[in-house]
Amino acid sequence: MLLSHDKSQVLIIDVQDKLLSAISGKDRVVDRCVRLVMAARKLSIPITLSEQYPQGLGPTVDSIRDAFANDGFVADKTEFSCVRNGFLRDRLHDLRRQGRSQVVIGGIEAHVCVLQTAIDLESQGFEAFVVADAVGSRSKLSRKLALSRLQKSSVDVVDSEMVLFEWMERAGTPEFKELQALIK
């Protein structure tokens, strides 16, 4: 199934200062998460940020927070899966009741919080789309294993360009012209 901007919501998981420093390919992860957030804001797609124990691990990195511009929902958690946190679960389900059953996911770590969240979402009737170039882990092997396991668990693994082009649907629109700059 293709992504639709009318059916999508974006979930950025735990891209926090103290976690990010150890992530392989961290600059790519942050850049692609920013891309997703900026595109979602331009297309009025709801955005949710999770932060794993921010008192100890710090807030979401500034570049994602700046792109987010307080245009969405932020929740602290200690659970690995966002779906096992009451505030986040309620938010995701509220958006699904509004017709937004597709959850586009970026963040860290791919083999822990991202994986558990995506598998839990699928088991609860969502369509989870993990954005491969917007997720990372401390080791490349952990990320690779996570993406493989996600695919075997019926989670769609996509990249950020696939997401943007599916959201835009066609060229020549004002949205296409605005979002095209995010791809170049």
TANOR-V639117 format. One record per pair of residues at least 12 apart in sequence whose C-alpha atoms are under 10 Angstrom apart, sorted by the first residue. I is the first residue (numbers start at 1). J is the second residue. D is the distance in Angstrom with one decimal. If there is no record, write none. Layout:
i->I j->J d->D
i->I j->J d->D
//
This chain:
i->1 j->127 d->9.1
i->1 j->156 d->9.1
i->2 j->102 d->9.7
i->2 j->156 d->10.0
i->2 j->162 d->9.3
i->2 j->163 d->8.8
i->2 j->166 d->6.5
i->2 j->167 d->8.7
i->2 j->169 d->9.7
i->3 j->102 d->7.2
i->3 j->103 d->9.3
i->3 j->104 d->8.8
i->3 j->127 d->9.4
i->3 j->129 d->8.7
i->3 j->162 d->8.8
i->3 j->163 d->6.8
i->3 j->164 d->9.0
i->3 j->165 d->9.1
i->3 j->166 d->5.5
i->3 j->167 d->6.2
i->3 j->168 d->9.6
i->3 j->169 d->9.3
i->4 j->45 d->10.0
i->4 j->100 d->9.2
i->4 j->101 d->10.0
i->4 j->102 d->8.0
i->4 j->163 d->8.9
i->4 j->164 d->9.7
i->4 j->165 d->9.8
i->4 j->166 d->6.5
i->4 j->167 d->5.2
i->4 j->168 d->8.3
i->4 j->169 d->8.2
i->5 j->39 d->9.9
i->5 j->40 d->8.1
i->5 j->43 d->7.0
i->5 j->44 d->8.3
i->5 j->45 d->6.5
i->5 j->46 d->9.8
i->5 j->100 d->8.8
i->5 j->102 d->9.0
i->5 j->163 d->9.2
i->5 j->164 d->9.0
i->5 j->166 d->7.9
i->5 j->167 d->4.7
i->5 j->168 d->7.5
i->5 j->169 d->9.0
i->6 j->43 d->8.8
i->6 j->44 d->8.7
i->6 j->45 d->7.4
i->6 j->46 d->9.9
i->6 j->98 d->9.8
i->6 j->99 d->7.7
i->6 j->100 d->6.9
i->6 j->101 d->9.6
i->6 j->102 d->9.3
i->6 j->167 d->8.3
i->7 j->45 d->8.5
i->7 j->46 d->10.0
i->7 j->95 d->9.2
i->7 j->96 d->8.3
i->7 j->98 d->8.6
i->7 j->99 d->5.7
i->7 j->100 d->4.1
i->7 j->101 d->5.9
i->7 j->102 d->5.8
i->7 j->103 d->8.6
i->7 j->127 d->9.9
i->7 j->167 d->9.6
i->8 j->40 d->8.9
i->8 j->44 d->9.8
i->8 j->45 d->6.4
i->8 j->46 d->7.7
i->8 j->47 d->9.4
i->8 j->95 d->9.0
i->8 j->96 d->8.8
i->8 j->99 d->8.3
i->8 j->100 d->5.0
i->8 j->101 d->6.4
i->8 j->102 d->4.6
i->8 j->103 d->5.8
i->8 j->104 d->6.9
i->8 j->127 d->9.3
i->8 j->128 d->9.8
i->8 j->129 d->9.7
i->8 j->163 d->10.0
i->8 j->167 d->8.6
i->9 j->40 d->8.0
i->9 j->44 d->9.4
i->9 j->45 d->5.6
i->9 j->46 d->5.0
i->9 j->47 d->6.0
i->9 j->48 d->7.9
i->9 j->92 d->8.2
i->9 j->95 d->7.5
i->9 j->96 d->8.6
i->9 j->99 d->9.7
i->9 j->100 d->6.1
i->9 j->101 d->7.6
i->9 j->102 d->6.2
i->9 j->103 d->5.1
i->9 j->104 d->6.2
i->9 j->105 d->8.7
i->9 j->128 d->10.0
i->10 j->33 d->9.7
i->10 j->36 d->7.6
i->10 j->37 d->7.5
i->10 j->40 d->7.2
i->10 j->41 d->9.9
i->10 j->45 d->7.1
i->10 j->46 d->6.2
i->10 j->47 d->4.7
i->10 j->48 d->6.1
i->10 j->49 d->8.4
i->10 j->72 d->9.7
i->10 j->92 d->9.6
i->10 j->100 d->9.8
i->10 j->102 d->8.4
i->10 j->103 d->5.7
i->10 j->104 d->4.7
i->10 j->105 d->6.0
i->10 j->106 d->8.0
i->10 j->129 d->9.5
i->11 j->33 d->9.5
i->11 j->36 d->9.5
i->11 j->37 d->9.1
i->11 j->46 d->8.7
i->11 j->47 d->6.0
i->11 j->48 d->4.8
i->11 j->49 d->5.9
i->11 j->50 d->7.6
i->11 j->73 d->9.6
i->11 j->74 d->9.9
i->11 j->82 d->9.3
i->11 j->88 d->9.7
i->11 j->92 d->8.8
i->11 j->103 d->6.7
i->11 j->104 d->6.1
i->11 j->105 d->4.9
i->11 j->106 d->6.5
i->11 j->107 d->8.2
i->11 j->114 d->9.7
i->11 j->117 d->9.9
i->11 j->129 d->9.9
i->11 j->130 d->9.6
i->12 j->33 d->7.1
i->12 j->34 d->9.5
i->12 j->36 d->8.9
i->12 j->37 d->8.4
i->12 j->47 d->7.8
i->12 j->48 d->6.3
i->12 j->49 d->4.9
i->12 j->50 d->6.4
i->12 j->51 d->9.0
i->12 j->60 d->9.4
i->12 j->64 d->9.1
i->12 j->74 d->9.6
i->12 j->104 d->8.3
i->12 j->105 d->5.8
i->12 j->106 d->4.9
i->12 j->107 d->5.2
i->12 j->108 d->8.5
i->12 j->114 d->9.0
i->12 j->134 d->9.0
i->12 j->135 d->9.3
i->13 j->33 d->9.6
i->13 j->48 d->8.4
i->13 j->49 d->6.0
i->13 j->50 d->5.0
i->13 j->51 d->6.7
i->13 j->52 d->8.2
i->13 j->60 d->9.0
i->13 j->80 d->9.7
i->13 j->81 d->9.4
i->13 j->82 d->8.0
i->13 j->105 d->7.4
i->13 j->106 d->6.2
i->13 j->107 d->4.4
i->13 j->108 d->6.0
i->13 j->109 d->8.1
i->13 j->110 d->9.4
i->13 j->113 d->7.2
i->13 j->114 d->6.8
i->13 j->117 d->9.1
i->13 j->135 d->8.9
i->14 j->49 d->7.4
i->14 j->50 d->5.4
i->14 j->51 d->4.6
i->14 j->52 d->5.6
i->14 j->53 d->9.1
i->14 j->54 d->8.9
i->14 j->57 d->9.2
i->14 j->58 d->9.7
i->14 j->59 d->8.4
i->14 j->60 d->6.7
i->14 j->61 d->9.2
i->14 j->75 d->10.0
i->14 j->76 d->9.2
i->14 j->77 d->9.2
i->14 j->80 d->9.7
i->14 j->82 d->9.8
i->14 j->106 d->9.1
i->14 j->107 d->6.0
i->14 j->108 d->5.8
i->14 j->109 d->7.8
i->14 j->113 d->8.1
i->14 j->114 d->9.0
i->15 j->29 d->8.6
i->15 j->30 d->7.5
i->15 j->33 d->8.7
i->15 j->49 d->8.7
i->15 j->50 d->8.2
i->15 j->51 d->7.3
i->15 j->52 d->8.8
i->15 j->57 d->9.8
i->15 j->58 d->9.5
i->15 j->59 d->8.1
i->15 j->60 d->5.3
i->15 j->61 d->6.3
i->15 j->62 d->9.8
i->15 j->64 d->8.2
i->15 j->65 d->9.9
i->15 j->106 d->8.7
i->15 j->107 d->5.5
i->15 j->108 d->6.0
i->15 j->109 d->8.5
i->15 j->135 d->9.3
i->15 j->136 d->9.6
i->16 j->30 d->9.9
i->16 j->50 d->9.4
i->16 j->51 d->7.0
i->16 j->52 d->8.0
i->16 j->53 d->9.7
i->16 j->54 d->7.9
i->16 j->57 d->6.5
i->16 j->58 d->5.9
i->16 j->59 d->5.3
i->16 j->60 d->4.2
i->16 j->61 d->5.2
i->16 j->62 d->8.9
i->16 j->64 d->9.6
i->16 j->107 d->9.2
i->16 j->108 d->8.7
i->17 j->54 d->9.4
i->17 j->57 d->6.7
i->17 j->58 d->5.8
i->17 j->59 d->6.6
i->17 j->60 d->6.5
i->17 j->61 d->5.5
i->17 j->62 d->8.6
i->18 j->54 d->9.3
i->18 j->56 d->8.2
i->18 j->57 d->5.1
i->18 j->58 d->6.2
i->18 j->59 d->8.7
i->18 j->60 d->9.4
i->18 j->61 d->9.2
i->19 j->52 d->9.2
i->19 j->57 d->6.5
i->19 j->58 d->8.4
i->19 j->59 d->9.9
i->19 j->60 d->9.6
i->19 j->61 d->9.9
i->19 j->108 d->8.1
i->19 j->109 d->8.6
i->19 j->137 d->9.5
i->19 j->138 d->9.0
i->20 j->57 d->9.5
i->20 j->60 d->9.4
i->20 j->61 d->8.4
i->20 j->107 d->9.6
i->20 j->108 d->7.9
i->20 j->109 d->9.1
i->20 j->136 d->9.0
i->20 j->137 d->8.9
i->20 j->138 d->8.6
i->21 j->138 d->9.0
i->22 j->136 d->9.9
i->22 j->137 d->8.1
i->22 j->138 d->5.5
i->22 j->139 d->8.7
i->23 j->108 d->8.0
i->23 j->109 d->8.0
i->23 j->135 d->9.5
i->23 j->136 d->6.2
i->23 j->137 d->5.2
i->23 j->138 d->4.2
i->23 j->139 d->7.2
i->23 j->140 d->8.9
i->23 j->143 d->10.0
i->24 j->135 d->9.8
i->24 j->136 d->6.4
i->24 j->137 d->6.1
i->24 j->138 d->5.3
i->24 j->139 d->6.0
i->24 j->140 d->6.4
i->24 j->143 d->9.0
i->25 j->133 d->9.2
i->25 j->134 d->9.6
i->25 j->135 d->9.0
i->25 j->136 d->6.8
i->25 j->137 d->8.4
i->25 j->138 d->8.8
i->25 j->139 d->9.4
i->25 j->140 d->8.6
i->26 j->107 d->9.9
i->26 j->108 d->9.4
i->26 j->134 d->9.1
i->26 j->135 d->8.7
i->26 j->136 d->6.9
i->26 j->137 d->8.6
i->26 j->138 d->9.1
i->27 j->134 d->9.7
i->27 j->136 d->9.9
i->28 j->133 d->6.9
i->28 j->134 d->6.9
i->28 j->135 d->8.6
i->28 j->136 d->8.8
i->29 j->106 d->7.9
i->29 j->107 d->7.1
i->29 j->108 d->8.4
i->29 j->131 d->9.6
i->29 j->132 d->8.9
i->29 j->133 d->6.3
i->29 j->134 d->4.4
i->29 j->135 d->5.6
i->29 j->136 d->6.3
i->29 j->137 d->9.7
i->30 j->61 d->8.2
i->30 j->62 d->9.9
i->30 j->63 d->7.6
i->30 j->64 d->7.1
i->30 j->106 d->9.1
i->30 j->107 d->8.1
i->30 j->108 d->9.9
i->30 j->133 d->9.5
i->30 j->134 d->7.0
i->30 j->135 d->8.6
i->30 j->136 d->9.5
i->31 j->63 d->8.4
i->31 j->64 d->8.4
i->31 j->133 d->9.2
i->31 j->134 d->7.7
i->32 j->64 d->9.6
i->32 j->106 d->8.0
i->32 j->107 d->9.4
i->32 j->131 d->8.6
i->32 j->132 d->9.4
i->32 j->133 d->6.5
i->32 j->134 d->4.9
i->32 j->135 d->8.5
i->32 j->159 d->9.0
i->32 j->160 d->6.6
i->32 j->161 d->9.3
i->32 j->182 d->9.5
i->32 j->183 d->9.8
i->33 j->63 d->9.3
i->33 j->64 d->6.9
i->33 j->67 d->9.3
i->33 j->105 d->8.9
i->33 j->106 d->6.0
i->33 j->107 d->7.2
i->33 j->131 d->8.9
i->33 j->133 d->8.7
i->33 j->134 d->5.5
i->33 j->135 d->8.2
i->33 j->160 d->8.5
i->34 j->63 d->6.9
i->34 j->64 d->5.2
i->34 j->65 d->8.6
i->34 j->66 d->8.7
i->34 j->67 d->6.1
i->34 j->68 d->8.1
i->34 j->106 d->9.7
i->34 j->134 d->9.0
i->34 j->182 d->9.4
i->35 j->64 d->9.0
i->35 j->67 d->8.4
i->35 j->134 d->9.0
i->35 j->160 d->7.6
i->35 j->161 d->9.3
i->35 j->164 d->8.9
i->35 j->179 d->9.1
i->35 j->181 d->10.0
i->35 j->182 d->6.2
i->35 j->183 d->8.1
i->36 j->64 d->9.6
i->36 j->67 d->9.3
i->36 j->68 d->9.8
i->36 j->104 d->8.7
i->36 j->105 d->9.1
i->36 j->106 d->8.2
i->36 j->131 d->9.3
i->36 j->134 d->8.5
i->36 j->160 d->6.9
i->36 j->161 d->9.4
i->36 j->163 d->8.2
i->36 j->164 d->7.8
i->36 j->182 d->9.1
i->37 j->49 d->9.9
i->37 j->64 d->7.4
i->37 j->65 d->9.3
i->37 j->66 d->9.7
i->37 j->67 d->6.2
i->37 j->68 d->6.1
i->37 j->69 d->9.6
i->37 j->71 d->9.6
i->37 j->72 d->10.0
i->37 j->106 d->9.7
i->38 j->64 d->8.9
i->38 j->66 d->9.6
i->38 j->67 d->5.8
i->38 j->68 d->7.1
i->38 j->69 d->9.6
i->38 j->179 d->8.5
i->38 j->182 d->8.2
i->39 j->67 d->9.5
i->39 j->163 d->9.5
i->39 j->164 d->7.1
i->39 j->167 d->8.9
i->39 j->168 d->9.6
i->39 j->175 d->9.1
i->39 j->178 d->8.7
i->39 j->179 d->6.3
i->39 j->180 d->9.7
i->39 j->182 d->7.8
i->40 j->67 d->10.0
i->40 j->68 d->9.3
i->40 j->164 d->8.9
i->40 j->167 d->9.0
i->40 j->179 d->9.8
i->41 j->67 d->8.5
i->41 j->68 d->7.6
i->41 j->69 d->9.2
i->41 j->71 d->7.5
i->41 j->72 d->9.0
i->42 j->175 d->7.6
i->42 j->178 d->8.0
i->42 j->179 d->8.0
i->43 j->167 d->8.3
i->43 j->168 d->8.7
i->43 j->175 d->7.4
i->43 j->178 d->9.9
i->43 j->179 d->9.3
i->44 j->71 d->9.5
i->45 j->71 d->10.0
i->45 j->72 d->9.3
i->45 j->100 d->9.0
i->45 j->167 d->9.8
i->46 j->71 d->8.1
i->46 j->72 d->6.3
i->46 j->73 d->8.4
i->46 j->92 d->9.8
i->46 j->95 d->8.0
i->46 j->100 d->8.8
i->46 j->103 d->9.9
i->47 j->68 d->7.9
i->47 j->70 d->9.7
i->47 j->71 d->7.3
i->47 j->72 d->5.0
i->47 j->73 d->6.5
i->47 j->74 d->8.7
i->47 j->92 d->9.9
i->47 j->103 d->9.7
i->47 j->104 d->9.5
i->48 j->68 d->9.2
i->48 j->71 d->9.0
i->48 j->72 d->5.8
i->48 j->73 d->4.8
i->48 j->74 d->5.9
i->48 j->75 d->7.9
i->48 j->88 d->8.2
i->48 j->91 d->8.1
i->48 j->92 d->8.3
i->48 j->105 d->9.7
i->49 j->64 d->9.5
i->49 j->65 d->9.2
i->49 j->68 d->8.9
i->49 j->72 d->7.8
i->49 j->73 d->6.2
i->49 j->74 d->4.7
i->49 j->75 d->6.4
i->49 j->76 d->8.7
i->49 j->82 d->9.8
i->49 j->88 d->9.0
i->49 j->106 d->9.8
i->49 j->107 d->9.4
i->50 j->73 d->8.5
i->50 j->74 d->5.8
i->50 j->75 d->5.0
i->50 j->76 d->5.9
i->50 j->77 d->6.9
i->50 j->78 d->9.9
i->50 j->82 d->7.3
i->50 j->85 d->9.8
i->50 j->88 d->7.8
i->50 j->107 d->9.2
i->51 j->74 d->7.5
i->51 j->75 d->6.2
i->51 j->76 d->4.8
i->51 j->77 d->6.0
i->51 j->78 d->8.4
i->51 j->82 d->9.6
i->52 j->75 d->8.7
i->52 j->76 d->6.0
i->52 j->77 d->5.0
i->52 j->78 d->5.6
i->52 j->79 d->7.7
i->52 j->80 d->7.9
i->52 j->82 d->9.5
i->52 j->113 d->9.2
i->53 j->75 d->9.9
i->53 j->76 d->6.2
i->53 j->77 d->5.8
i->53 j->78 d->5.6
i->53 j->79 d->9.1
i->54 j->75 d->9.7
i->54 j->76 d->6.7
i->54 j->77 d->8.2
i->54 j->78 d->9.2
i->55 j->76 d->9.2
i->59 j->76 d->9.4
i->60 j->74 d->9.4
i->73 j->87 d->9.9
i->73 j->88 d->8.9
i->73 j->91 d->8.2
i->74 j->87 d->9.4
i->74 j->88 d->8.6
i->74 j->91 d->10.0
i->75 j->87 d->6.9
i->75 j->88 d->6.6
i->75 j->91 d->9.6
i->76 j->88 d->8.7
i->79 j->113 d->8.3
i->79 j->116 d->9.9
i->79 j->117 d->9.8
i->80 j->109 d->9.6
i->80 j->112 d->6.6
i->80 j->113 d->4.7
i->80 j->114 d->8.2
i->80 j->115 d->9.2
i->80 j->116 d->6.9
i->80 j->117 d->7.5
i->81 j->112 d->8.0
i->81 j->113 d->5.2
i->81 j->114 d->7.3
i->81 j->115 d->7.9
i->81 j->116 d->5.0
i->81 j->117 d->4.3
i->81 j->118 d->8.1
i->81 j->119 d->8.9
i->81 j->120 d->7.3
i->81 j->121 d->9.2
i->82 j->113 d->7.3
i->82 j->114 d->8.4
i->82 j->116 d->8.0
i->82 j->117 d->5.4
i->82 j->118 d->8.9
i->82 j->120 d->8.6
i->82 j->121 d->9.0
i->83 j->113 d->10.0
i->83 j->116 d->8.6
i->83 j->117 d->6.0
i->83 j->118 d->8.8
i->83 j->119 d->9.6
i->83 j->120 d->6.5
i->83 j->121 d->6.9
i->83 j->124 d->9.2
i->84 j->116 d->9.5
i->84 j->117 d->8.3
i->84 j->120 d->8.4
i->89 j->121 d->9.3
i->92 j->121 d->9.1
i->92 j->126 d->9.3
i->93 j->121 d->9.7
i->93 j->124 d->9.4
i->93 j->125 d->10.0
i->93 j->126 d->8.9
i->96 j->125 d->9.5
i->96 j->126 d->7.8
i->100 j->126 d->8.8
i->100 j->127 d->9.5
i->101 j->121 d->9.5
i->101 j->125 d->7.9
i->101 j->126 d->5.1
i->101 j->127 d->6.0
i->101 j->128 d->8.4
i->102 j->121 d->9.6
i->102 j->122 d->9.9
i->102 j->125 d->9.7
i->102 j->126 d->6.1
i->102 j->127 d->4.7
i->102 j->128 d->6.0
i->102 j->129 d->7.2
i->103 j->118 d->8.5
i->103 j->121 d->8.2
i->103 j->122 d->9.6
i->103 j->126 d->7.1
i->103 j->127 d->6.2
i->103 j->128 d->5.0
i->103 j->129 d->6.0
i->103 j->130 d->8.3
i->104 j->118 d->9.3
i->104 j->127 d->8.6
i->104 j->128 d->6.3
i->104 j->129 d->4.8
i->104 j->130 d->6.0
i->104 j->131 d->6.9
i->104 j->156 d->9.4
i->104 j->157 d->9.7
i->104 j->158 d->9.2
i->104 j->160 d->9.6
i->104 j->163 d->8.1
i->105 j->117 d->9.0
i->105 j->118 d->7.8
i->105 j->128 d->7.3
i->105 j->129 d->6.0
i->105 j->130 d->4.8
i->105 j->131 d->5.9
i->105 j->132 d->9.0
i->105 j->134 d->8.0
i->105 j->135 d->8.2
i->105 j->157 d->9.6
i->105 j->158 d->9.8
i->106 j->129 d->8.9
i->106 j->130 d->6.4
i->106 j->131 d->5.7
i->106 j->132 d->7.8
i->106 j->133 d->8.2
i->106 j->134 d->4.9
i->106 j->135 d->5.2
i->106 j->136 d->8.6
i->106 j->159 d->9.9
i->106 j->160 d->9.3
i->107 j->130 d->9.1
i->107 j->131 d->8.7
i->107 j->132 d->9.6
i->107 j->133 d->9.6
i->107 j->134 d->6.2
i->107 j->135 d->4.7
i->107 j->136 d->6.7
i->107 j->137 d->9.1
i->108 j->134 d->8.6
i->108 j->135 d->5.6
i->108 j->136 d->5.3
i->108 j->137 d->6.1
i->108 j->138 d->8.9
i->108 j->143 d->9.5
i->109 j->135 d->6.9
i->109 j->136 d->5.5
i->109 j->137 d->4.6
i->109 j->138 d->7.4
i->109 j->139 d->9.7
i->109 j->142 d->8.8
i->109 j->143 d->7.8
i->109 j->146 d->9.3
i->110 j->130 d->9.0
i->110 j->132 d->8.8
i->110 j->134 d->9.4
i->110 j->135 d->5.6
i->110 j->136 d->5.3
i->110 j->137 d->5.4
i->110 j->138 d->9.0
i->110 j->139 d->9.9
i->110 j->140 d->9.9
i->110 j->142 d->7.4
i->110 j->143 d->5.5
i->110 j->144 d->8.6
i->110 j->145 d->8.9
i->110 j->146 d->6.0
i->110 j->147 d->7.6
i->110 j->150 d->9.6
i->111 j->135 d->9.4
i->111 j->136 d->8.3
i->111 j->137 d->6.7
i->111 j->138 d->9.4
i->111 j->139 d->9.7
i->111 j->141 d->9.5
i->111 j->142 d->5.8
i->111 j->143 d->5.9
i->111 j->144 d->8.5
i->111 j->145 d->7.3
i->111 j->146 d->4.7
i->111 j->147 d->7.9
i->111 j->149 d->8.9
i->111 j->150 d->9.2
i->112 j->137 d->8.5
i->112 j->142 d->9.1
i->112 j->143 d->9.5
i->112 j->146 d->8.2
i->114 j->130 d->7.9
i->114 j->135 d->7.8
i->114 j->136 d->9.1
i->114 j->137 d->9.8
i->114 j->146 d->8.6
i->114 j->147 d->9.8
i->114 j->150 d->9.5
i->115 j->130 d->8.6
i->115 j->143 d->9.7
i->115 j->146 d->6.4
i->115 j->147 d->8.1
i->115 j->149 d->8.2
i->115 j->150 d->6.6
i->115 j->153 d->9.7
i->115 j->155 d->9.3
i->116 j->146 d->9.7
i->116 j->150 d->9.2
i->117 j->130 d->10.0
i->118 j->130 d->7.3
i->118 j->150 d->7.6
i->118 j->153 d->9.0
i->118 j->154 d->9.5
i->118 j->155 d->6.8
i->118 j->156 d->9.3
i->119 j->149 d->9.5
i->119 j->150 d->7.2
i->119 j->151 d->9.9
i->119 j->153 d->6.7
i->119 j->154 d->8.2
i->119 j->155 d->7.0
i->121 j->155 d->9.1
i->122 j->153 d->8.3
i->122 j->154 d->7.5
i->122 j->155 d->7.0
i->122 j->156 d->9.9
i->123 j->153 d->9.5
i->123 j->154 d->9.7
i->126 j->155 d->9.8
i->127 j->154 d->8.9
i->127 j->155 d->7.3
i->127 j->156 d->7.9
i->128 j->150 d->9.6
i->128 j->154 d->8.5
i->128 j->155 d->5.5
i->128 j->156 d->6.3
i->128 j->157 d->8.5
i->129 j->150 d->9.6
i->129 j->151 d->9.9
i->129 j->154 d->9.7
i->129 j->155 d->6.1
i->129 j->156 d->4.7
i->129 j->157 d->5.7
i->129 j->158 d->6.5
i->129 j->159 d->9.2
i->129 j->163 d->8.9
i->130 j->147 d->8.3
i->130 j->150 d->8.2
i->130 j->151 d->9.5
i->130 j->155 d->7.2
i->130 j->156 d->6.3
i->130 j->157 d->4.9
i->130 j->158 d->6.1
i->130 j->159 d->7.9
i->130 j->160 d->9.4
i->130 j->163 d->10.0
i->131 j->147 d->9.5
i->131 j->156 d->8.5
i->131 j->157 d->6.0
i->131 j->158 d->4.9
i->131 j->159 d->4.8
i->131 j->160 d->6.0
i->131 j->161 d->9.3
i->131 j->162 d->8.9
i->131 j->163 d->8.0
i->132 j->144 d->9.5
i->132 j->146 d->9.9
i->132 j->147 d->7.3
i->132 j->156 d->9.7
i->132 j->157 d->6.2
i->132 j->158 d->5.8
i->132 j->159 d->5.3
i->132 j->160 d->7.7
i->133 j->157 d->9.7
i->133 j->158 d->8.2
i->133 j->159 d->5.6
i->133 j->160 d->6.6
i->133 j->161 d->9.4
i->134 j->158 d->9.6
i->134 j->159 d->7.5
i->134 j->160 d->7.1
i->135 j->147 d->9.4
i->135 j->159 d->9.8
i->160 j->183 d->8.8
i->161 j->180 d->9.9
i->161 j->182 d->9.3
i->161 j->183 d->6.9
i->164 j->176 d->9.1
i->164 j->179 d->7.6
i->164 j->180 d->8.8
i->164 j->182 d->9.0
i->164 j->183 d->8.4
i->165 j->179 d->9.0
i->165 j->180 d->9.1
i->165 j->183 d->9.6
i->167 j->179 d->9.9
i->168 j->180 d->9.6
//
